[in-house]
Amino acid sequence: MNAELTVAESRQNVKKCKISVSGAEKLHQALNLYNKVKNKVIQLCTCMTESEFNWEIALDFADKFVYKRTGLHLKDIEIIVLQSSWEGITYPQMADNYGYSAEYLNKDVGNKLWSKLSEALGEKVTKHNFKEALKRAWKQHVCGINNINQAPQVYDVPSDSFYLERPPVEERCFAETMQPGCLLRIKAPLQTGKTELMSRILNYAGNQGYRTVELNLRDATKEDFGCLDTFLQWLCTSITEILQVTCPVAEHWRQSLGNSKIKCRTYFEKYLLPGDNPLVVALDEVDKMFPYPEIGGEFLGMLRTWHEDAKTRPLWRQLRLVVLHTQAYTQLDINQSPFNAGTEITLPDFTDEQVLHLVQKYGLDWDMSKVTQLMTMVGGHPYLVREALKQLAQENMSLEEVLQTAPKAWGIYRYHLQKHSYHLFAHPQLLAAFKKIALADTPVEFDSLLNQDIAVRLNDLGLVRLSPTGATPRYELYRLYLRQHCQEKDLWE
């Protein structure tokens, strides 16, 4: 009897061991799966940060780290050096662009800037390695590789969630994109919603079964702008990657006859345009090619030709072009320019009612009087309005604090204002004209000191508002910011 019990107990123990081993194996498999998933997430996160890391993010990250370490934000002149270095510009070239001596920019500004960044990032930073140093620190900050689940959230709720339609803009864009061979040009100042509108156009087209491609010319490197042949290969390669076309661009280029424009055309005709579904190609930040007139003129003229080809060549009716830009390219023959062809869409500011609707989306209990206070400072500019509401919704600041600090060099709009400052510094005629407009208490009339062409360029940038006889600052924010800098005499004299 005892022997039988012993055998039974042994069998039971063996069964328990098998169950334990099986459980251990499953646990081991689960751990292996977890590690594989974790590694994939890390790889995906790394890949995403590689593609997302750009100048705007680098500046914001560098400024926050320096402020955290020193209690002071980066100075405007330091940001000029940082951005110029980001773009591969030498100190002598900076000196020519901004009117300082190369020695001052190198030894007084540059050396102190790299020292600040070295201290903030915890590694030796120079003009030659600062990009990679910032990227490494940023990737670690975003991904939190040692603890993915506790990675800090860098981005705010996507503005996508709080997008406001501006009828009839969206419907016009959707309808135009459906037209064979269309050329849709979206022209608007900095941070007014061009890219968000483009995303909706592409989403709408995709829902109609169209193939869609989004290209930002900011992603092209200085080498890509080296010559027209190189740029057109970059263009075709970028589209090919997105559409997953199998024919290599380099092989087509090598085997084809003719110049680079002909090779680009035949690549489109052989591999990109054929098919049952039209192709929508959206080109964002086309202004990025304006500093390269040899390439810009040829490429923009080619877009005009493609648009006109759709009138007589059925294959080119497949192509729908969406071009986003701030200014028109004036160095091109009017008969070759795409900026007087197709359909132009300009983005209006938000109205009082639209701002009030946005206020409600942010959960703020406002009446129209507070909306008026905010719009007196920043008008209906989409970014400026949303940035203020975001700060107020997070209870970081009161409306009074936002309005008082708005034009300050360290206020919530500092990066937006600095972008305008850089552009004005690089174009003395624009700077002189805008200074005159901002310092005047009444509209400045067109005369020898305020050329109409210069005023139109300032209007394209969103800095002024034009009337039939003159110009005024577009927003009180811009007037106060410039006046403050004139009083400080550190940037404008």
C-alpha positions as CSV (number, residue, x, y, z in Angstrom):
1,M,0.0,0.0,0.0
2,N,2.8,2.4,0.9
3,A,4.7,1.4,-2.2
4,E,1.6,2.3,-4.3
5,L,1.3,5.7,-2.6
6,T,5.0,6.4,-3.2
7,V,4.7,5.6,-6.9
8,A,1.6,7.7,-7.1
9,E,3.3,10.6,-5.3
10,S,6.3,10.3,-7.6
11,R,4.1,10.4,-10.7
12,Q,2.4,13.5,-9.3
13,N,5.8,15.1,-8.5
14,V,7.0,14.4,-12.1
15,K,3.8,15.9,-13.5
16,K,4.4,19.0,-11.3
17,C,7.9,19.2,-12.5
18,K,6.8,19.0,-16.1
19,I,4.3,21.7,-15.5
20,S,6.9,23.8,-13.8
21,V,9.3,23.3,-16.7
22,S,6.6,24.1,-19.2
23,G,5.7,27.2,-17.3
24,A,9.4,28.2,-17.1
25,E,9.8,27.6,-20.9
26,K,6.7,29.8,-21.5
27,L,8.1,32.5,-19.2
28,H,11.4,32.3,-21.0
29,Q,9.7,32.6,-24.4
30,A,7.6,35.5,-23.1
31,L,10.8,37.2,-21.9
32,N,12.5,36.6,-25.2
33,L,9.4,38.0,-27.0
34,Y,9.4,41.0,-24.7
35,N,13.1,41.7,-25.4
36,K,12.5,41.4,-29.1
37,V,9.6,43.8,-28.9
38,K,11.6,46.1,-26.7
39,N,14.5,46.2,-29.2
40,K,12.1,46.8,-32.0
41,V,10.5,49.7,-30.1
42,I,14.0,51.1,-29.5
43,Q,14.9,50.7,-33.1
44,L,11.6,52.3,-34.2
45,C,12.1,55.2,-31.7
46,T,15.7,55.7,-32.9
47,C,14.5,55.7,-36.5
48,M,11.7,58.2,-35.8
49,T,14.1,60.5,-33.9
50,E,16.5,60.4,-36.8
51,S,13.9,61.6,-39.2
52,E,12.2,64.1,-36.8
53,F,15.4,65.9,-35.6
54,N,15.6,69.2,-37.4
55,W,16.8,72.7,-36.8
56,E,13.7,73.9,-35.0
57,I,13.8,70.9,-32.6
58,A,17.6,71.3,-32.1
59,L,17.2,75.0,-31.2
60,D,14.4,74.4,-28.8
61,F,16.3,71.5,-27.1
62,A,19.6,73.4,-26.9
63,D,18.0,76.5,-25.5
64,K,16.1,74.5,-22.8
65,F,19.2,72.6,-21.8
66,V,21.3,75.8,-21.5
67,Y,18.5,77.5,-19.6
68,K,18.3,74.6,-17.2
69,R,22.0,74.8,-16.6
70,T,22.6,78.6,-16.5
71,G,19.2,80.1,-15.9
72,L,19.6,82.2,-19.1
73,H,18.3,81.6,-22.6
74,L,20.5,81.7,-25.7
75,K,21.2,85.2,-27.0
76,D,20.0,86.2,-30.4
77,I,23.6,86.5,-31.7
78,E,24.3,83.0,-30.3
79,I,21.3,81.6,-32.2
80,I,22.5,83.3,-35.4
81,V,25.9,81.5,-35.0
82,L,24.2,78.2,-34.1
83,Q,21.8,78.3,-37.1
84,S,24.5,79.4,-39.5
85,S,26.7,76.6,-38.3
86,W,23.8,74.2,-38.7
87,E,23.6,75.3,-42.3
88,G,27.3,74.8,-42.9
89,I,28.2,78.5,-43.1
90,T,31.7,79.6,-42.1
91,Y,32.5,82.5,-39.7
92,P,33.7,84.8,-42.6
93,Q,30.4,84.1,-44.4
94,M,28.4,84.9,-41.3
95,A,30.4,88.1,-41.0
96,D,29.4,89.1,-44.5
97,N,25.7,88.1,-43.9
98,Y,25.2,89.9,-40.6
99,G,27.7,92.7,-40.4
100,Y,29.9,91.5,-37.6
101,S,33.6,90.7,-37.7
102,A,34.6,87.0,-38.2
103,E,36.9,87.2,-35.2
104,Y,34.1,88.4,-33.0
105,L,31.7,85.7,-34.1
106,N,34.4,83.0,-33.7
107,K,36.2,83.9,-30.5
108,D,33.7,86.0,-28.6
109,V,30.4,84.4,-29.6
110,G,31.2,81.0,-30.9
111,N,33.7,79.9,-28.3
112,K,31.3,80.9,-25.5
113,L,28.4,79.2,-27.2
114,W,30.3,75.8,-27.6
115,S,31.4,76.1,-24.0
116,K,27.8,76.6,-22.8
117,L,26.6,73.6,-24.8
118,S,29.5,71.4,-23.6
119,E,28.6,72.2,-20.0
120,A,24.9,71.6,-20.7
121,L,25.3,68.3,-22.6
122,G,28.2,66.9,-20.5
123,E,30.5,66.4,-23.5
124,K,33.0,68.4,-25.5
125,V,31.0,70.4,-28.1
126,T,32.5,72.2,-31.1
127,K,31.3,73.8,-34.3
128,H,32.1,70.6,-36.1
129,N,30.3,68.1,-33.8
130,F,27.5,70.1,-32.2
131,K,24.8,68.5,-34.5
132,E,25.6,65.0,-33.4
133,A,26.0,66.0,-29.8
134,L,22.6,67.6,-29.7
135,K,21.0,64.7,-31.6
136,R,22.5,62.1,-29.2
137,A,21.3,64.0,-26.1
138,W,17.9,64.6,-27.7
139,K,17.4,60.9,-28.7
140,Q,18.3,59.8,-25.2
141,H,15.8,62.4,-23.8
142,V,13.0,61.4,-26.1
143,C,13.4,57.6,-26.2
144,G,14.6,56.9,-22.6
145,I,16.3,53.8,-23.9
146,N,17.1,52.6,-20.3
147,N,13.4,52.8,-19.5
148,I,11.1,53.2,-22.5
149,N,7.9,53.2,-20.5
150,Q,9.1,56.3,-18.6
151,A,10.3,58.2,-21.6
152,P,9.5,61.9,-21.2
153,Q,6.9,63.3,-23.5
154,V,8.5,65.9,-25.7
155,Y,5.7,66.9,-27.9
156,D,2.4,68.6,-27.1
157,V,-0.9,67.3,-28.3
158,P,-0.7,67.4,-32.1
159,S,-2.2,70.6,-33.5
160,D,-4.1,68.2,-35.7
161,S,-6.5,67.7,-32.8
162,F,-7.3,71.4,-32.6
163,Y,-7.3,72.1,-36.4
164,L,-9.9,74.8,-37.4
165,E,-11.3,74.8,-40.9
166,R,-11.3,78.1,-42.7
167,P,-14.2,77.7,-45.2
168,P,-14.2,77.6,-48.1
169,V,-10.4,77.0,-48.2
170,E,-10.5,73.3,-47.6
171,E,-13.3,72.5,-50.0
172,R,-11.6,74.5,-52.7
173,C,-8.4,72.6,-52.2
174,F,-10.1,69.2,-52.3
175,A,-12.0,70.1,-55.4
176,E,-8.9,71.4,-57.2
177,T,-6.9,68.3,-56.4
178,M,-9.5,66.2,-58.2
179,Q,-8.8,68.2,-61.4
180,P,-6.6,66.4,-63.9
181,G,-3.1,68.0,-64.2
182,C,-3.9,70.5,-61.4
183,L,-1.3,72.9,-60.0
184,L,-2.4,74.0,-56.5
185,R,-0.3,76.7,-54.8
186,I,-0.8,77.3,-51.1
187,K,0.9,80.6,-50.3
188,A,0.9,81.9,-46.7
189,P,3.3,83.3,-44.1
190,L,5.3,81.4,-41.5
191,Q,3.4,79.0,-39.2
192,T,-0.1,79.8,-40.5
193,G,-1.2,76.3,-41.2
194,K,0.1,75.5,-44.7
195,T,1.5,72.1,-43.8
196,E,-1.6,71.1,-41.8
197,L,-3.8,72.0,-44.8
198,M,-1.5,69.9,-47.0
199,S,-1.9,66.9,-44.8
200,R,-5.7,67.1,-45.1
201,I,-5.5,67.5,-48.9
202,L,-3.3,64.3,-49.1
203,N,-5.6,62.5,-46.7
204,Y,-8.6,63.4,-48.8
205,A,-6.9,62.4,-52.0
206,G,-5.8,59.1,-50.4
207,N,-9.4,58.4,-49.5
208,Q,-10.3,58.8,-53.1
209,G,-7.8,56.1,-54.0
210,Y,-5.1,58.5,-55.3
211,R,-1.4,57.8,-54.7
212,T,0.1,60.5,-52.5
213,V,3.6,61.8,-51.9
214,E,4.7,64.4,-49.4
215,L,8.1,65.9,-49.8
216,N,9.6,68.7,-47.7
217,L,12.5,70.5,-49.4
218,R,14.0,71.0,-46.0
219,D,14.9,67.4,-46.1
220,A,17.2,68.0,-49.0
221,T,20.9,68.6,-48.0
222,K,23.3,71.2,-49.3
223,E,24.8,68.5,-51.5
224,D,21.4,67.7,-53.0
225,F,21.2,71.3,-54.1
226,G,24.7,71.1,-55.6
227,C,23.4,71.0,-59.2
228,L,20.2,70.4,-61.1
229,D,21.1,66.8,-62.0
230,T,21.8,65.9,-58.3
231,F,18.6,67.6,-57.2
232,L,16.3,65.9,-59.7
233,Q,17.8,62.5,-58.8
234,W,17.0,63.3,-55.1
235,L,13.5,64.2,-56.1
236,C,12.9,61.0,-58.1
237,T,14.6,58.9,-55.5
238,S,12.5,60.4,-52.7
239,I,9.2,59.8,-54.6
240,T,10.4,56.3,-55.5
241,E,11.0,55.4,-51.9
242,I,7.6,56.5,-50.8
243,L,5.7,54.8,-53.6
244,Q,8.0,51.7,-53.4
245,V,8.8,51.8,-57.2
246,T,11.2,49.0,-58.1
247,C,13.2,50.6,-60.8
248,P,16.4,52.3,-59.4
249,V,16.7,56.0,-60.2
250,A,20.5,55.6,-60.7
251,E,20.0,52.9,-63.3
252,H,17.5,54.9,-65.2
253,W,19.8,57.9,-65.1
254,R,22.7,55.9,-66.4
255,Q,20.8,54.3,-69.3
256,S,18.8,57.3,-70.4
257,L,19.7,59.9,-73.0
258,G,19.4,63.7,-72.8
259,N,19.9,66.2,-70.0
260,S,18.7,65.8,-66.4
261,K,15.3,67.4,-67.1
262,I,14.6,64.9,-69.8
263,K,15.7,62.0,-67.6
264,C,13.5,63.3,-64.8
265,R,10.5,63.6,-67.3
266,T,11.0,60.1,-68.7
267,Y,11.3,58.6,-65.2
268,F,7.9,60.1,-64.4
269,E,6.4,58.9,-67.6
270,K,7.8,55.3,-67.4
271,Y,7.5,54.6,-63.7
272,L,5.5,57.1,-61.7
273,L,2.6,58.4,-63.8
274,P,1.3,55.2,-65.4
275,G,-1.5,53.4,-63.6
276,D,-5.2,53.6,-62.8
277,N,-4.8,56.0,-59.9
278,P,-3.7,59.6,-60.2
279,L,-0.5,60.8,-58.4
280,V,-0.6,63.7,-56.0
281,V,2.9,65.2,-55.2
282,A,3.0,67.8,-52.4
283,L,6.1,69.9,-52.2
284,D,6.5,71.7,-48.9
285,E,8.8,74.7,-48.2
286,V,9.6,75.3,-51.8
287,D,11.3,78.6,-50.6
288,K,14.2,76.4,-49.6
289,M,15.4,76.3,-53.2
290,F,15.3,80.1,-53.8
291,P,18.9,80.6,-52.6
292,Y,20.0,78.3,-55.5
293,P,18.8,80.3,-58.5
294,E,20.5,78.0,-61.1
295,I,18.4,75.1,-59.8
296,G,15.3,77.0,-58.7
297,G,14.7,78.6,-62.0
298,E,15.0,75.3,-64.0
299,F,13.0,73.2,-61.5
300,L,10.2,75.7,-61.1
301,G,10.0,76.2,-64.8
302,M,9.7,72.5,-65.2
303,L,6.7,72.3,-62.8
304,R,5.0,74.9,-65.0
305,T,5.8,72.8,-68.1
306,W,4.4,69.7,-66.5
307,H,1.2,71.5,-65.6
308,E,0.8,72.8,-69.1
309,D,1.6,69.4,-70.6
310,A,-1.6,68.0,-69.0
311,K,-3.7,70.1,-71.4
312,T,-2.4,68.1,-74.4
313,R,-0.8,64.9,-73.1
314,P,-3.2,62.5,-71.3
315,L,-0.4,60.8,-69.2
316,W,0.4,64.1,-67.5
317,R,-3.2,64.5,-66.5
318,Q,-2.4,61.9,-63.9
319,L,-0.1,64.3,-62.0
320,R,-1.6,66.7,-59.4
321,L,0.9,69.1,-57.9
322,V,0.5,70.9,-54.5
323,V,3.2,73.5,-53.9
324,L,3.6,75.3,-50.5
325,H,5.6,78.5,-50.2
326,T,5.8,81.8,-48.4
327,Q,7.0,84.1,-51.2
328,A,6.9,84.0,-55.0
329,Y,10.2,83.4,-56.9
330,T,10.6,86.7,-58.8
331,Q,13.9,85.8,-60.6
332,L,12.0,83.7,-63.1
333,D,10.5,84.8,-66.5
334,I,6.8,85.3,-65.9
335,N,6.0,82.9,-68.8
336,Q,8.0,80.2,-67.1
337,S,7.0,80.7,-63.5
338,P,4.5,78.3,-61.8
339,F,3.6,81.1,-59.4
340,N,1.2,82.7,-61.9
341,A,-0.3,79.4,-63.1
342,G,-2.8,77.0,-61.6
343,T,-4.8,78.0,-58.6
344,E,-3.4,80.0,-55.7
345,I,-4.8,79.6,-52.2
346,T,-4.0,82.1,-49.5
347,L,-4.7,81.3,-45.8
348,P,-6.7,84.0,-43.9
349,D,-6.2,84.6,-40.2
350,F,-8.7,83.2,-37.7
351,T,-11.8,85.3,-37.2
352,D,-13.1,86.3,-33.7
353,E,-15.6,83.5,-33.7
354,Q,-13.0,80.9,-34.8
355,V,-10.6,82.0,-32.0
356,L,-13.5,81.7,-29.5
357,H,-14.2,78.2,-30.8
358,L,-10.6,77.3,-30.3
359,V,-10.6,78.8,-26.8
360,Q,-13.4,76.4,-25.9
361,K,-11.5,73.4,-27.4
362,Y,-8.7,74.3,-24.9
363,G,-11.2,74.2,-22.1
364,L,-10.9,77.9,-21.2
365,D,-14.0,79.8,-19.9
366,W,-13.6,83.1,-21.8
367,D,-16.0,85.7,-23.1
368,M,-15.5,87.7,-26.2
369,S,-13.7,90.5,-24.4
370,K,-10.7,88.2,-23.6
371,V,-10.6,87.1,-27.2
372,T,-10.4,90.7,-28.2
373,Q,-7.5,91.3,-25.8
374,L,-5.5,88.5,-27.2
375,M,-6.3,89.3,-30.8
376,T,-5.3,93.0,-30.3
377,M,-1.7,91.6,-29.7
378,V,-1.5,88.7,-32.2
379,G,-4.5,89.1,-34.5
380,G,-5.8,85.8,-35.7
381,H,-2.4,84.2,-36.5
382,P,-3.0,80.5,-36.0
383,Y,0.3,79.7,-34.3
384,L,0.4,82.8,-32.2
385,V,-3.1,82.2,-31.0
386,R,-2.7,78.5,-30.2
387,E,0.6,79.0,-28.4
388,A,-1.0,81.5,-26.1
389,L,-4.0,79.3,-25.4
390,K,-1.7,76.3,-24.8
391,Q,0.2,78.2,-22.1
392,L,-3.1,79.4,-20.6
393,A,-4.7,76.0,-20.6
394,Q,-1.6,74.5,-18.9
395,E,-2.0,77.3,-16.2
396,N,1.6,78.2,-16.7
397,M,0.7,81.9,-17.3
398,S,-2.3,84.2,-17.1
399,L,-3.6,86.2,-20.1
400,E,-2.1,89.4,-18.6
401,E,1.4,87.7,-18.3
402,V,1.1,86.4,-21.9
403,L,0.3,89.9,-23.2
404,Q,3.0,91.6,-21.1
405,T,5.8,89.2,-22.1
406,A,4.7,88.5,-25.6
407,P,7.1,90.9,-27.4
408,K,10.0,90.1,-25.1
409,A,13.1,88.3,-26.5
410,W,12.6,85.7,-23.8
411,G,8.8,85.4,-24.1
412,I,6.7,82.5,-25.4
413,Y,7.1,83.7,-29.0
414,R,10.9,84.1,-28.9
415,Y,11.6,81.4,-31.6
416,H,8.9,82.7,-33.9
417,L,10.2,86.3,-33.6
418,Q,13.8,85.1,-34.0
419,K,13.0,83.4,-37.3
420,H,11.7,86.8,-38.6
421,S,14.7,88.5,-37.2
422,Y,17.2,86.2,-39.0
423,H,15.4,86.8,-42.3
424,L,15.4,90.6,-41.9
425,F,19.1,90.6,-40.9
426,A,19.9,88.7,-44.1
427,H,18.0,91.3,-46.2
428,P,19.0,94.9,-45.2
429,Q,16.4,96.5,-47.5
430,L,13.6,94.5,-45.8
431,L,15.0,95.4,-42.4
432,A,15.2,99.2,-43.1
433,A,11.6,99.2,-44.6
434,F,10.1,97.3,-41.7
435,K,11.9,99.4,-39.1
436,K,10.4,102.5,-40.7
437,I,6.9,100.9,-40.6
438,A,7.2,99.7,-37.0
439,L,8.5,102.9,-35.6
440,A,5.7,105.0,-37.2
441,D,2.5,105.7,-35.3
442,T,0.4,105.9,-38.5
443,P,0.4,103.9,-41.8
444,V,3.6,104.6,-43.8
445,E,2.8,105.6,-47.4
446,F,4.7,104.2,-50.4
447,D,7.5,106.5,-51.4
448,S,11.2,106.4,-52.2
449,L,11.9,105.0,-48.7
450,L,9.1,102.5,-48.8
451,N,9.3,100.8,-52.2
452,Q,6.1,98.9,-53.1
453,D,8.0,95.7,-54.1
454,I,9.8,95.7,-50.7
455,A,6.4,96.2,-49.0
456,V,4.9,93.3,-50.9
457,R,7.8,91.1,-49.8
458,L,7.2,92.1,-46.1
459,N,3.5,91.3,-46.7
460,D,4.4,87.9,-48.0
461,L,6.4,87.2,-44.9
462,G,3.3,88.2,-42.8
463,L,5.1,91.1,-41.2
464,V,2.9,94.0,-42.6
465,R,-0.6,94.6,-43.7
466,L,-1.0,96.5,-47.0
467,S,-3.5,99.2,-47.9
468,P,-3.8,100.9,-51.3
469,T,-1.5,103.7,-50.2
470,G,0.8,102.2,-47.6
471,A,1.6,99.6,-44.9
472,T,1.3,99.0,-41.1
473,P,2.7,96.2,-38.9
474,R,0.5,93.1,-39.3
475,Y,0.3,92.6,-35.5
476,E,1.0,94.7,-32.5
477,L,3.4,91.9,-31.4
478,Y,5.7,92.7,-34.3
479,R,5.6,96.4,-33.7
480,L,6.5,96.1,-30.0
481,Y,9.2,93.5,-30.6
482,L,11.1,95.7,-33.1
483,R,10.7,98.9,-31.0
484,Q,12.1,97.1,-28.0
485,H,15.2,96.0,-30.1
486,C,15.6,99.6,-31.4
487,Q,15.7,100.8,-27.8
488,E,18.2,98.2,-26.7
489,K,20.4,99.1,-29.8
490,D,22.0,95.6,-29.7
491,L,20.5,94.2,-32.9
492,W,19.2,96.9,-35.1
493,E,22.0,99.4,-35.3
